[in-house]
């Protein structure tokens, strides 16, 4: 899916970067129809892949004895738990 939509993804990213289109207009185009736009679906999948790669790299570099993952603003999440850990 990502490979099929690559050119369109680059087109939208370039338009955003150059300022020839704003994000709101692009999002309106993606969500205008009842079905999701194929480029929008590909961007979602790319985001998932980037997130997975980041987490895999982070976990590979993290000390295996650590049982927490840092979250923004000093919060952390214990592995295997849904509740944020308390700061000590």
C-alpha positions as CSV (number, residue, x, y, z in Angstrom):
1,X,0.0,0.0,0.0
2,X,2.8,2.4,0.9
3,X,4.7,1.7,-2.2
4,X,1.6,2.2,-4.4
5,X,0.9,5.6,-2.9
6,X,4.5,6.8,-2.6
7,X,4.3,9.4,-5.3
8,X,1.1,10.8,-3.9
9,X,2.5,10.9,-0.4
10,X,5.5,12.8,-1.7
11,X,3.3,15.2,-3.5
12,X,1.3,16.1,-0.4
13,X,4.3,16.3,1.8
14,X,6.0,18.7,-0.7
15,X,2.9,20.8,-0.9
16,X,2.9,21.1,2.9
17,X,6.6,21.9,3.1
18,X,6.4,24.5,0.3
19,X,3.3,26.1,1.8
20,X,1.3,25.6,-1.4
21,X,-1.4,23.7,0.5
22,X,-2.3,23.8,4.2
23,X,-2.9,20.7,6.3
24,X,-6.5,21.4,6.9
25,X,-7.3,21.4,3.1
26,X,-5.4,18.2,2.6
27,X,-7.2,16.5,5.6
28,X,-10.5,17.7,4.2
29,X,-9.7,16.1,0.9
30,X,-8.7,12.8,2.6
31,X,-11.9,12.7,4.7
32,X,-14.4,14.1,2.2
33,X,-15.7,10.8,1.0
34,X,-17.3,8.1,3.2
35,X,-14.4,5.8,2.4
36,X,-10.9,6.7,3.4
37,X,-8.6,8.1,0.8
38,X,-5.9,5.6,-0.3
39,X,-3.1,8.1,0.3
40,X,-4.4,8.7,3.8
41,X,-4.5,5.0,4.5
42,X,-0.9,4.7,3.3
43,X,0.2,7.6,5.5
44,X,-1.4,5.9,8.5
45,X,0.4,2.7,7.7
46,X,3.7,4.5,7.3
47,X,3.2,6.2,10.6
48,X,2.6,2.8,12.2
49,X,5.8,1.4,10.6
50,X,7.9,4.4,11.8
51,X,6.5,4.0,15.4
52,X,7.3,0.3,15.4
53,X,10.8,0.8,14.1
54,X,11.4,3.5,16.8
55,X,10.1,1.3,19.6
56,X,12.2,-1.7,18.3
57,X,15.3,0.4,18.2
58,X,14.6,2.0,21.6
59,X,14.0,-1.4,23.2
60,X,17.2,-2.9,21.7
61,X,19.2,0.0,23.1
62,X,17.5,0.0,26.5
63,X,19.2,-1.7,29.4
64,X,17.4,-5.1,29.8
65,X,17.2,-4.6,33.6
66,X,15.0,-1.5,33.2
67,X,11.3,-2.1,33.6
68,X,10.1,1.3,32.6
69,X,9.7,3.3,29.4
70,X,10.1,7.0,29.6
71,X,7.1,9.0,28.4
72,X,7.0,12.8,27.8
73,X,7.1,15.2,30.7
74,X,8.8,12.9,33.2
75,X,6.0,10.2,33.3
76,X,7.0,6.6,32.7
77,X,5.1,3.5,32.0
78,X,6.0,0.2,33.6
79,X,6.2,-2.7,31.1
80,X,3.2,-5.0,31.4
81,X,1.2,-2.3,33.1
82,X,-1.4,0.3,31.9
83,X,-0.9,2.7,34.7
84,X,1.8,5.4,34.6
85,X,4.5,4.9,37.2
86,X,4.7,7.4,40.1
87,X,7.8,9.7,40.3
88,X,9.9,9.2,43.3
